[in-house]
Amino acid sequence: MRALLAVAVCAVALAACGGNNQNPGGSTGAEATAGGETAAKELSGDVKVDGSSTVAPLSTAAAELFAEQQAKVRVTVGTSGTGGGFEKFCNGETDISNASRPIKDEEKTACQAKNIAYEEFSVANDALTVVVHKDNTWATCLTVDQLKKMWEPGSKVNNWNQIDPKFPDEPLKLFGAGTDSGTFDYFTDVINGEEGKSRTDYSPSEDDNVTVQGVAGTKGGLGYFGFSYFEENADKLKAVQIDGGDGCVGPSVQAAQDGTYKPLSRPLFIYPKAESLKRPEVLAFVEYYVANHKQIAEDARFIPLNAQQETELKADLDKLKSQAGG
């Protein structure tokens, strides 16, 4: 996925855009109508997206599809992590922020300080997936308590038989998301009970492919990342079922949509800036993203929204266009 992402960004985003509050490249041939809908004419300009590495393939898929209609609009997709993306967004450097968790209070305050209005759009679902080595025949299902025992701050667990005496005497090696990642924030919150709290003696990376390689190369390895990355690497890894209190459930499209894969199913977000929507190329891209969210999610191998989430997404777009004066 990382290699594909790099190629897609090079193909779709030929150059990084400039400042947000101006119209770099000068949009041509279209103006926003009174209803906020962008006329179906040729546009040009830049749309700058940054943030979560988990959501990046989703926004890149949106950019690729959008480019088929608006080839002169350059959409760049960066991967600064959810936290790094919000820092840029609230500093006025980007038009859209990708996030694998909701915006934090301190990030809201930073945006308010710069008078940046935005809306939270849930554009797809994810099933955060715990993975083990292909030769791991014992950890078919793990409870939240067992995961916490592995990952909680100060944990000294370093062997599988410390998790369950029925498990073999096999060294446990942990791989996971870096601390700037929204995936790290979400996992630590739902597993350890407090966002950002985790043992530190594991192998962290903002690149999920590093986790894939680490677990695939270590018989006693365990890691976690988004469902789409597991699907891409199902020939190398095994997904673990999770017992969140109601029995063992594996990650899947249905389980993520209906909430039975708990507590590791989660929504994925984009945060468009209201001011940027005054530029027709940004408005057109966001409208395209919302209108085609199901195809985009499927192309990027994410889990589409359920019916209720889809209704909320359309309402959120109307709200943001209203904020933008559309």
CORTARA-V124310 format. One record per helix or strand. SS is the DSSP state (@ for helix, = for strand). FROM is the first residue (numbers start at 0). LEN is the number of residues. If there is no record, write none. Layout:
# CORTARA-V124310
ss=(SS,SS)
from=(FROM,FROM)
len=(LEN,LEN)
This chain:
# CORTARA-V124310
ss=(@,=,=,=,@,=,@,=,@,=,=,=,@,=,@,=,=,@,=,@,=,@,=,=,=,@,=,@,@,@,=,@)
from=(1,31,37,44,52,72,80,95,104,117,128,140,143,158,159,170,172,181,202,207,220,226,236,240,247,252,264,274,279,292,302,306)
len=(11,1,1,7,15,5,10,4,9,10,5,3,8,1,3,1,5,11,3,9,5,6,3,3,2,6,9,4,12,7,1,17)
